[in-house]
Each structure stands twice: as structure tokens, then as C-alpha cells.
Amino acid sequence: MNHAAGFVLSGAPVPVANEIQPRLFPSHLAPAALVWMVLDPLIALCMLAACALALDGPFDGRYLILSLLVFSFTFPGQARVGFNSWSAARAIAGYWTAIALLLLLVGLATQTLHVFDQRALLVWATATPVALFAAHRLVPVLLPRLLA
């Protein structure tokens, strides 16, 4: 049976393709949720930029490509509220180890590891989880004050 809203299958109307409006998020997000979503990518990218500029010179196209990969692997970030310090440190270490290994595999598969300064990558890979831990400890304290 054909209806204006679409075809009826099993008694339930199926919407026509042009009536479906996909949404990125099911509802509007609170400002605090947005902060938690961008925190991990922001910290990782800022640390990458700092290490690249300090140890390898200009932040050029190769670091821009790496930044896009890092952002795509880390967005959206996770809120680690309610974790004790030890649990948060373990969660961040596991999370960051997985990200770093994935990036290493991409670099090996594309044979592009040689274009980066190895010192910059090593410092970035070891300093970022420390910065993530610090950020995840500070944001729950600072966020209510900033949003008030």
C-alpha cells in the first residue's frame, strides 16, 4: 500500500528518503560535554605542535597530515570524571598507547616515519599522556568556574 509518508511494511510507515534528516548528534550537547569531546584532541595536537616547533623546526605539511590523523583517532575525547588518579592514569596510558601504536603502524605501512624527527615524535609520545592526565585532573576543577 502506498502512502504519502512512504511505503507501509509490516503495518509501520517507512519514511521517504527525502524526509530523513541525519543528525551528527542525537540532541544538543551541553558546553561541558563539548569541552570533554575536544579536550583529548586539543591536548594531543598542542603537544605535537610544541614538540615539532621545539625539536624539528617549522610545523609544515608533514605535521599537518599527522595532526589530521591524530585528530581523527582522538576525537571525540572521553570524560574520565569519577576515576581515581590511578585508574585515570591507567586509562590514559592504555588509550594513548593504542593511539601511538596505531600511528606507528600507519607510519610503517606508508613508509613515512623517516620524514619526522625521531626525537620530536618520542618526546611527543611520552609527554602527551602526562599532559592528558594533568588536563583530566584540572578540567573538573576549572570547568564549573569557567561555565558559571
N, C-alpha and C positions, 0 to 999 in steps of 0.2 A: 504494500500500500504506500503510495507516495503522498507525503505531507509537505507543507511549506517549510517546516524546520528541517526536513531531511527524510530519509527512509526510516521506516519502522521495522526493527528487527527484534524479535522476542518481546514485543509489546512496549519497548522503550524507544523513544525517538532518538535518532543519531543525528547530530548537528551537521549541517552542510559545511564543507571545508572553509568557506569564507566567513563563517560565523565563529570559528575557533580563534581566540586571540591568545597566543602563547605569552606567558609572562616569565621574566627572569626569576622573580621571587614570588612565592605564593601570596605574600602580603607585604605591606610596607615595613621596613626594618627600623628599629629604634636606633638613635645615634650611637648608643653604646655597642650595639651589635655590629654596626658599620666599622667602628674603631677596632673591634676584635677581628673582623674579617680582613682588614688591611694591615694589621699590626705585623704579622709574620713576614709578608712580602716586603713591607716597608723597611723593617729592620734588616732583612737579608740583602735588599738592594742598596741600602745606605752603607752597610758594611762592605759590600762588593765595591762600591764606588770609592770608599775611603781607602781600601786596600789597593785597588788599582791605581789610584792617584798617588798614593804614598810610595808604592813599590815598583810600579811599572810605567809611570808617566801618564799620558793622556788617556781619558776614558773614551776610546774610539769604537769603531764598528764591531770589533770582536767582543768587547764587553757589553755592547748594546744587545747583541744576539744572545749572549749569556744571560743578560738581565731579563730578556723576554722568556727564556727557558725557566729561569729561577722564579719569575712571577707566575708563570703558568703552573709550576709544580707546587708553589706555596699558597696560592690563592684558592679558596678563602682560608684565612688563618683559623686557628682553634682557640677558644677561650679555655684557659686552664684555671678557672676560678674554683676554689674549694679544694684544690690539691695542696697537700703539704709540700714543703720545699723539696724534700727528697723525691716524692712522686712526680712533681713538676720537672725536676732536673732529669729524671729517668725518661719521662715522656718526651721532653725536648731533645734529649740525646738520641733517643731512638728515631724520632721524627727527622731530625737533621741528618743522622747517619743514612737513613733511607734516601733523603734528597741528595746528599753528597754522592752516594754510590750510584744513584740514577744518573746524575750529571756526569760522573766519571765514565759510566757505560756509554752515554751519548758521545762523550769526547773520544773514547776509544773507537767506537763504531764509525764515527765520522773522521777519524784521524786528525783532529783539530787541537789536541792537547798541547802540541808544540808551539802554538801561536800565543799562548799565555805564559806570563812569568810564573814559574812554579812556586816561588816564594809567596807571591801575592795570593795565589789560589790556596796554598797551605795555611797562610795566616787567616784568610777569609773563612776557610772551612773550620778552623779551630776557634776563631773569635766570634763567629756568628752565633753558635749555641749559647755562649756566655752572654752575649747581648740579648738574645731571645729570653733567656732566663731572667735577666735583670728587668727587661721590659714587662714580662709576665708577672713579676713581683710588684713593679711600680704602677702599672696601669690600674689595678683595682683600687689603689690608694688615691691616685690622681684623677681618675675619670669622674667620680662623683663631684669633685671640686670644680672640674672644668665644665661639666654639664649643668651645674647648679646656677 
